[in-house]
Amino acid sequence: MSLTTTSTEDRGIDFWRQLDIFSPTKFTKTITVIGAGAIGSYIVWLLAKMGCKDIVVYDFDKVENYNLPNQIYGPDDVGTKKVTALSRRIEVETGVKIKVYTKRFVQENLKGIVFVLTDTMSSRKEIWANSIRYQLNVDLLIETRMAAEGGKVYVIRPTMPKQIEAYEKTLHSDSESEESPCTLRAIAPTVATIAGIAVFSMINFVNNKPFANEIIISLSPPIILSKNF
C-alpha cells in the first residue's frame, strides 16, 4: 500500500452527498476513541470518511493475524501498534491525520464526544468513573458491547443524573457480562453494523435530533430495540 498522502482538499474529496445529514465544516468537536480494535477501527474509519478531523485514538495493542477478518487492518499491519497502523491507513484513504496514543487509557481530561470501545466491563467502568461521569466538557458518551451476532450501543449525556443512574445499572462485572470480548468472537458484518449505529447516534446528537440511550441489536434474527432513560 502506498504511503503517499494528501489533504482532502488536494484530492478534491467532495462531501456534497452527505451535507444535508452531516457537514464536516460545521462540526468542530473533538472526538476521542478509546480502543482501536474491531468496532473502534471501523468507527475511526467512518468518522474520517465523513470528514471529521479532530480525532484522538487510544490503544496499546498490536495487530495480530486473527484481527484481520473483523478489523480494518491488512496483512502488512501485523505486528504494528494498532493506532500506528490505523493512523497510516486513515491518512492514506482520507487525508485525515488522527492523533494517537500507544498506551492504555487510564485517566485524562476529555472533551467533546467520547467513544468507549474497550474489551472489558472493568475498563469501561474505570474510564466512566475517572474521566467521563459528571465531566462538564464531555458532551456525549457512546459505548458499545458486542457478541457474535449482535450487541448494544449506549448513548449517554454524562451530566444528566437520570441517564447516569440508568447507565450505571448496566455496568456489570466482567463475569456477569453476556457479551464476549470482541477479540474472541466477532464477524465483520456485526462489527460494521454496531459501528454504523454508534456513529449515526452521534450524528443525531449533533443535529439535535432524537437519539436512543440504549440500542439492542440482534442480527440473527434481525431485530433492533431501543429505549430512552
C-alpha positions in Angstrom: 0.0 0.0 0.0 1.4 3.4 -1.0 2.0 5.8 1.9 1.7 8.9 -0.2 -0.8 11.2 1.5 -2.6 14.4 0.6 -5.2 16.5 2.2 -8.9 16.0 1.4 -8.9 19.4 -0.4 -5.9 18.4 -2.6 -7.6 15.2 -3.6 -10.9 17.0 -4.3 -12.9 15.0 -1.9 -16.5 16.2 -2.2 -18.9 15.7 0.7 -22.0 17.2 -1.1 -24.0 14.0 -0.9 -23.9 13.9 2.9 -24.2 17.7 3.7 -27.9 17.5 4.5 -27.1 14.8 7.0 -23.6 15.8 8.3 -21.4 18.8 7.4 -17.8 18.3 8.3 -17.1 22.1 8.0 -19.7 22.8 10.7 -18.5 20.1 13.1 -15.9 21.4 15.4 -16.0 19.0 18.4 -13.1 16.8 19.5 -13.8 13.1 19.2 -11.9 10.7 21.4 -12.0 7.0 20.6 -10.7 4.6 23.3 -10.0 1.3 21.8 -8.9 0.7 18.2 -10.0 -2.9 17.8 -12.9 -4.3 15.8 -15.6 -1.6 16.4 -13.0 1.1 17.2 -11.1 0.8 14.0 -14.4 0.9 12.0 -15.7 3.9 13.9 -12.5 5.9 13.3 -12.6 5.0 9.6 -16.3 6.1 9.3 -15.6 9.3 11.1 -12.7 10.2 8.9 -14.7 9.2 5.8 -17.4 11.7 6.9 -14.7 14.5 7.1 -14.2 14.6 10.9 -10.6 15.9 11.5 -10.1 16.3 15.3 -9.9 12.6 16.2 -7.9 11.2 19.1 -7.4 7.5 19.5 -6.0 5.4 22.4 -4.9 1.8 22.1 -1.9 -0.1 23.4 -2.3 -3.3 21.5 -0.6 -4.7 18.3 -2.3 -6.0 15.2 -2.5 -9.8 15.1 -3.4 -12.2 12.3 -6.7 -13.0 14.0 -7.7 -9.3 13.9 -7.7 -9.1 10.1 -11.1 -10.7 9.4 -13.0 -8.2 11.5 -10.9 -5.0 11.8 -9.9 -2.6 9.1 -6.2 -3.6 9.2 -4.4 -5.6 6.5 -1.6 -8.2 6.4 1.1 -5.5 6.2 -0.1 -4.2 9.6 0.5 -7.4 11.6 3.0 -6.7 14.4 2.4 -3.0 14.3 0.7 -1.0 17.0 -2.9 -0.7 16.1 -3.0 3.1 16.4 0.1 3.4 14.3 -1.4 1.2 11.6 -4.8 3.0 11.9 -3.2 6.4 11.6 -1.4 5.4 8.4 -4.4 3.8 6.8 -6.8 6.7 7.7 -4.4 9.3 6.3 -3.8 7.3 3.1 -7.5 6.8 2.5 -8.9 10.1 3.7 -6.1 12.7 4.2 -7.2 13.0 7.8 -4.3 13.0 10.3 -5.6 11.5 13.6 -3.8 11.9 16.9 -2.9 8.7 18.5 -1.6 7.4 21.8 0.1 4.0 22.0 -0.9 3.4 25.6 -3.7 2.1 27.8 -6.2 4.8 28.7 -6.3 5.4 32.4 -7.4 8.9 33.2 -7.4 12.0 31.0 -9.2 15.3 30.8 -11.6 14.6 28.0 -13.9 16.9 26.0 -16.4 16.7 23.2 -17.6 13.3 22.2 -16.1 10.1 23.6 -16.4 6.6 22.2 -15.5 3.9 24.7 -14.8 0.6 22.8 -12.8 -1.5 25.2 -12.9 -5.3 25.7 -13.8 -5.5 29.4 -16.5 -4.1 31.6 -13.9 -3.3 34.3 -12.1 -0.9 31.8 -15.4 0.7 30.8 -16.3 1.3 34.5 -12.9 2.8 35.2 -13.0 5.2 32.3 -16.5 6.2 33.1 -15.8 6.9 36.7 -12.5 8.6 36.3 -12.9 10.6 33.1 -16.5 10.9 32.0 -19.1 10.9 34.8 -20.3 14.5 35.5 -17.5 16.0 33.4 -18.8 19.2 32.0 -16.5 19.2 29.0 -17.7 15.8 27.8 -20.9 16.3 25.7 -21.6 12.7 24.9 -20.5 9.2 25.7 -21.1 6.4 23.2 -20.2 2.9 24.4 -20.6 -0.4 22.6 -20.8 -4.0 23.6 -20.7 -6.9 21.1 -21.4 -10.6 20.8 -21.0 -12.6 17.6 -24.5 -11.9 16.3 -25.5 -8.6 17.8 -24.7 -6.1 20.6 -25.6 -3.0 22.4 -25.0 0.7 21.9 -25.3 3.2 24.8 -25.5 6.9 24.2 -25.3 8.9 27.4 -25.2 12.6 28.4 -22.7 12.3 31.2 -24.1 15.3 33.2 -27.7 14.1 33.3 -28.5 12.3 36.6 -31.3 10.1 35.2 -29.2 8.9 32.3 -26.2 8.4 34.7 -28.2 6.3 37.1 -29.7 4.1 34.4 -26.4 3.6 32.6 -24.6 2.6 35.7 -27.0 -0.2 36.3 -25.8 -1.7 33.0 -22.1 -1.7 34.1 -22.0 -5.3 35.4 -18.8 -7.1 36.4 -16.8 -8.9 33.7 -18.1 -12.3 34.9 -21.7 -11.2 34.7 -21.4 -9.6 31.3 -23.1 -11.6 28.5 -21.1 -10.0 25.7 -17.9 -11.7 24.7 -14.7 -9.7 24.2 -14.6 -8.6 20.6 -11.1 -10.2 20.3 -12.7 -13.6 21.0 -15.9 -13.7 18.9 -16.5 -11.2 16.1 -17.6 -11.2 12.5 -17.2 -8.2 10.2 -20.9 -7.7 9.4 -21.7 -7.4 13.1 -18.8 -5.1 13.7 -19.8 -2.8 10.8 -23.5 -2.7 11.9 -22.7 -1.7 15.5 -20.1 0.8 14.4 -22.6 2.4 12.0 -25.3 2.7 14.6 -22.9 4.2 17.1 -21.7 6.8 14.6 -25.3 7.7 13.5 -26.2 8.2 17.1 -23.5 10.8 17.2 -24.9 12.4 14.0 -28.4 12.6 15.6 -27.0 14.2 18.7 -25.0 16.8 16.6 -28.1 17.6 14.6 -30.3 18.0 17.7 -32.4 15.0 16.6 -33.8 12.3 19.0 -31.4 9.5 19.9 -31.9 6.4 22.0 -29.9 5.9 25.2 -29.8 2.1 24.7 -30.0 0.3 21.4 -30.1 -3.5 21.4 -29.2 -5.2 18.1 -29.8 -8.8 17.0 -28.7 -9.8 13.6 -29.9 -13.4 13.8 -32.9 -12.9 13.6 -32.6 -9.2 12.7 -34.2 -7.2 15.5 -33.4 -3.7 16.8 -34.8 -2.5 20.1 -34.2 0.9 21.7 -35.2 2.9 24.7 -34.5 6.2 26.5 -33.5 6.5 30.1 
